[in-house]
Amino acid sequence: MSSILMARLAPIGLLIASNVFMTFAWYGHLKHKGVALWLVILTSWLIALPEYALAVPANRIGSAVWSTAQLKTMQEVITLVVFVAFSTFWLNEPLRWQTLVGFGLIAMGAAFVFLGGSGS
């Protein structure tokens, strides 16, 4: 795989994995509301550590071909996709059409950041 292709694809995979960790760190405890808050905070911090270990290299590698605005936008759209799956399958919340439309509109707005190609 060429280094350019790797720089384009690796951040996507790393950001997906990073967002899975961060979503669990931020929202996973909502399934266990009886757990003491201090323990939830400590657990969330421990879950967030691998998130940073994935997000930082994703941005470093991706900066070879993507602008920082594109990397941030990519991360936000990935966050929404991961969150939809998480809230549906982990929290058992129904997926509402309003959520899909709203997130879709955000994704369409984010697409404008990518018009004209990469920033680097």
Secondary structure, DSSP 4 states (H G I P E B T S, - for coil): --HHHHHHHHHHHHHHHHHHHHHHHHHGGGG-TTS-HHHHHHHHHHHHHHHHHHHHHHHHHHTTTS-HHHHHHHHHHHHHHHHHHHHHHTS-----HHHHHHHHHHHHHHHGGGTTS---
